[in-house]
Amino acid sequence: MDKSKYKEELFTTYNLNFSAVLVACGFKLQQVERGLGSKALFCFENSQKLQDINNRYWKKELKIEPQLLFDSLKFLKNRLYSDLENKNGF
């Protein structure tokens, strides 16, 4: 990765739905940082491919298989809730 082009090695977002799109497109979730309340920061490795998907997503030009998207959303929610349970001692 060209570090002069990508000042941040990680791409971060609070957007659960966009994070599900990234997972469905094959990007590996690097970490989830819990914030105050119900906020969670999703972290992915930054790349040109990710930036291209980001641009296409916000221009409403991205096509994705629905079942794959829903599976990715379920994966992220499971990750969020399992982290909450572990921190609360459940």
C-alpha positions as protocol buffer text, in pm:
chain_id: "A"
residue {
  index: 1
  type: MET
  ca { x: 0 y: 0 z: 0 }
}
residue {
  index: 2
  type: ASP
  ca { x: 130 y: 342 z: -92 }
}
residue {
  index: 3
  type: LYS
  ca { x: 142 y: 516 z: 247 }
}
residue {
  index: 4
  type: SER
  ca { x: 171 y: 862 z: 89 }
}
residue {
  index: 5
  type: LYS
  ca { x: -168 y: 803 z: -73 }
}
residue {
  index: 6
  type: TYR
  ca { x: -328 y: 644 z: 233 }
}
residue {
  index: 7
  type: LYS
  ca { x: -234 y: 847 z: 538 }
}
residue {
  index: 8
  type: GLU
  ca { x: -426 y: 606 z: 754 }
}
residue {
  index: 9
  type: GLU
  ca { x: -358 y: 236 z: 731 }
}
residue {
  index: 10
  type: LEU
  ca { x: -705 y: 166 z: 866 }
}
residue {
  index: 11
  type: PHE
  ca { x: -1032 y: 278 z: 718 }
}
residue {
  index: 12
  type: THR
  ca { x: -1280 y: 339 z: 1000 }
}
residue {
  index: 13
  type: THR
  ca { x: -1654 y: 394 z: 1004 }
}
residue {
  index: 14
  type: TYR
  ca { x: -1938 y: 399 z: 1254 }
}
residue {
  index: 15
  type: ASN
  ca { x: -2178 y: 295 z: 977 }
}
residue {
  index: 16
  type: LEU
  ca { x: -2297 y: -62 z: 1044 }
}
residue {
  index: 17
  type: ASN
  ca { x: -2460 y: -100 z: 702 }
}
residue {
  index: 18
  type: PHE
  ca { x: -2154 y: 16 z: 510 }
}
residue {
  index: 19
  type: SER
  ca { x: -1940 y: -214 z: 723 }
}
residue {
  index: 20
  type: ALA
  ca { x: -2166 y: -502 z: 618 }
}
residue {
  index: 21
  type: VAL
  ca { x: -2111 y: -402 z: 254 }
}
residue {
  index: 22
  type: LEU
  ca { x: -1734 y: -411 z: 306 }
}
residue {
  index: 23
  type: VAL
  ca { x: -1749 y: -755 z: 470 }
}
residue {
  index: 24
  type: ALA
  ca { x: -1971 y: -880 z: 186 }
}
residue {
  index: 25
  type: CYS
  ca { x: -1714 y: -748 z: -64 }
}
residue {
  index: 26
  type: GLY
  ca { x: -1443 y: -956 z: 102 }
}
residue {
  index: 27
  type: PHE
  ca { x: -1277 y: -705 z: 334 }
}
residue {
  index: 28
  type: LYS
  ca { x: -1162 y: -848 z: 665 }
}
residue {
  index: 29
  type: LEU
  ca { x: -1281 y: -670 z: 976 }
}
residue {
  index: 30
  type: GLN
  ca { x: -960 y: -577 z: 1158 }
}
residue {
  index: 31
  type: GLN
  ca { x: -1116 y: -469 z: 1486 }
}
residue {
  index: 32
  type: VAL
  ca { x: -1418 y: -313 z: 1650 }
}
residue {
  index: 33
  type: GLU
  ca { x: -1362 y: -32 z: 1896 }
}
residue {
  index: 34
  type: ARG
  ca { x: -1643 y: 22 z: 2144 }
}
residue {
  index: 35
  type: GLY
  ca { x: -1734 y: 379 z: 2221 }
}
residue {
  index: 36
  type: LEU
  ca { x: -1973 y: 535 z: 2464 }
}
residue {
  index: 37
  type: GLY
  ca { x: -2325 y: 400 z: 2457 }
}
residue {
  index: 38
  type: SER
  ca { x: -2407 y: 189 z: 2156 }
}
residue {
  index: 39
  type: LYS
  ca { x: -2144 y: 338 z: 1921 }
}
residue {
  index: 40
  type: ALA
  ca { x: -1895 y: 100 z: 1763 }
}
residue {
  index: 41
  type: LEU
  ca { x: -1611 y: 195 z: 1530 }
}
residue {
  index: 42
  type: PHE
  ca { x: -1546 y: -65 z: 1259 }
}
residue {
  index: 43
  type: CYS
  ca { x: -1188 y: -84 z: 1131 }
}
residue {
  index: 44
  type: PHE
  ca { x: -1074 y: -223 z: 795 }
}
residue {
  index: 45
  type: GLU
  ca { x: -740 y: -217 z: 614 }
}
residue {
  index: 46
  type: ASN
  ca { x: -743 y: 84 z: 382 }
}
residue {
  index: 47
  type: SER
  ca { x: -678 y: 27 z: 11 }
}
residue {
  index: 48
  type: GLN
  ca { x: -763 y: 167 z: -331 }
}
residue {
  index: 49
  type: LYS
  ca { x: -1021 y: -110 z: -376 }
}
residue {
  index: 50
  type: LEU
  ca { x: -1192 y: -10 z: -52 }
}
residue {
  index: 51
  type: GLN
  ca { x: -1192 y: 356 z: -156 }
}
residue {
  index: 52
  type: ASP
  ca { x: -1347 y: 259 z: -491 }
}
residue {
  index: 53
  type: ILE
  ca { x: -1625 y: 66 z: -316 }
}
residue {
  index: 54
  type: ASN
  ca { x: -1676 y: 358 z: -77 }
}
residue {
  index: 55
  type: ASN
  ca { x: -1722 y: 595 z: -370 }
}
residue {
  index: 56
  type: ARG
  ca { x: -1957 y: 360 z: -554 }
}
residue {
  index: 57
  type: TYR
  ca { x: -2161 y: 301 z: -237 }
}
residue {
  index: 58
  type: TRP
  ca { x: -2222 y: 672 z: -176 }
}
residue {
  index: 59
  type: LYS
  ca { x: -2303 y: 732 z: -545 }
}
residue {
  index: 60
  type: LYS
  ca { x: -2555 y: 445 z: -524 }
}
residue {
  index: 61
  type: GLU
  ca { x: -2373 y: 259 z: -803 }
}
residue {
  index: 62
  type: LEU
  ca { x: -2273 y: -51 z: -606 }
}
residue {
  index: 63
  type: LYS
  ca { x: -2447 y: -381 z: -678 }
}
residue {
  index: 64
  type: ILE
  ca { x: -2433 y: -657 z: -419 }
}
residue {
  index: 65
  type: GLU
  ca { x: -2600 y: -995 z: -373 }
}
residue {
  index: 66
  type: PRO
  ca { x: -2871 y: -946 z: -105 }
}
residue {
  index: 67
  type: GLN
  ca { x: -2822 y: -1273 z: 87 }
}
residue {
  index: 68
  type: LEU
  ca { x: -2449 y: -1206 z: 114 }
}
residue {
  index: 69
  type: LEU
  ca { x: -2521 y: -858 z: 249 }
}
residue {
  index: 70
  type: PHE
  ca { x: -2766 y: -991 z: 510 }
}
residue {
  index: 71
  type: ASP
  ca { x: -2520 y: -1262 z: 617 }
}
residue {
  index: 72
  type: SER
  ca { x: -2251 y: -997 z: 659 }
}
residue {
  index: 73
  type: LEU
  ca { x: -2484 y: -780 z: 865 }
}
residue {
  index: 74
  type: LYS
  ca { x: -2568 y: -1078 z: 1087 }
}
residue {
  index: 75
  type: PHE
  ca { x: -2194 y: -1150 z: 1130 }
}
residue {
  index: 76
  type: LEU
  ca { x: -2127 y: -791 z: 1244 }
}
residue {
  index: 77
  type: LYS
  ca { x: -2421 y: -786 z: 1484 }
}
residue {
  index: 78
  type: ASN
  ca { x: -2311 y: -1117 z: 1634 }
}
residue {
  index: 79
  type: ARG
  ca { x: -1964 y: -972 z: 1679 }
}
residue {
  index: 80
  type: LEU
  ca { x: -2103 y: -662 z: 1849 }
}
residue {
  index: 81
  type: TYR
  ca { x: -2333 y: -848 z: 2086 }
}
residue {
  index: 82
  type: SER
  ca { x: -2078 y: -1117 z: 2174 }
}
residue {
  index: 83
  type: ASP
  ca { x: -1827 y: -843 z: 2262 }
}
residue {
  index: 84
  type: LEU
  ca { x: -2089 y: -678 z: 2485 }
}
residue {
  index: 85
  type: GLU
  ca { x: -2166 y: -1005 z: 2662 }
}
residue {
  index: 86
  type: ASN
  ca { x: -1798 y: -1076 z: 2720 }
}
residue {
  index: 87
  type: LYS
  ca { x: -1738 y: -732 z: 2870 }
}
residue {
  index: 88
  type: ASN
  ca { x: -2047 y: -756 z: 3093 }
}
residue {
  index: 89
  type: GLY
  ca { x: -1947 y: -1101 z: 3220 }
}
residue {
  index: 90
  type: PHE
  ca { x: -2245 y: -1289 z: 3073 }
}
